[in-house]
Amino acid sequence: MTVQAHLESLEKKHVALEEELHLALTSPSINDITIADIKRRKLRVKDEIQRLRSSVH
């Protein structure tokens, strides 16, 4: 997998996590631990995107 393809994959994953987070925040049955987990996963993906972008430039 090329770096560009990996970046695109991570960006799609980030968008999916953003949607998952939005749904979790609007659902009263989702607990705070689940929301924190989604936020952590989203942040890890964002950090990986930034790391890859900085290594390319």
Contacts in CASP RR format, 6 or more apart in sequence:
PFRMAT RR
TARGET T0000
AUTHOR 0000-0000-0000
METHOD contacts of the structure
MODEL  1
MTVQAHLESLEKKHVALEEELHLALTSPSINDITIADIKRRKLRVKDEIQ
RLRSSVH
1 9 0 8 1.000
3 52 0 8 1.000
3 55 0 8 1.000
3 56 0 8 1.000
6 52 0 8 1.000
7 49 0 8 1.000
7 52 0 8 1.000
7 53 0 8 1.000
10 45 0 8 1.000
10 48 0 8 1.000
10 49 0 8 1.000
10 52 0 8 1.000
11 49 0 8 1.000
13 45 0 8 1.000
14 42 0 8 1.000
14 45 0 8 1.000
14 46 0 8 1.000
14 49 0 8 1.000
17 38 0 8 1.000
17 41 0 8 1.000
17 42 0 8 1.000
17 45 0 8 1.000
18 42 0 8 1.000
20 38 0 8 1.000
21 35 0 8 1.000
21 38 0 8 1.000
21 39 0 8 1.000
21 42 0 8 1.000
24 30 0 8 1.000
24 34 0 8 1.000
24 35 0 8 1.000
24 38 0 8 1.000
25 35 0 8 1.000
END
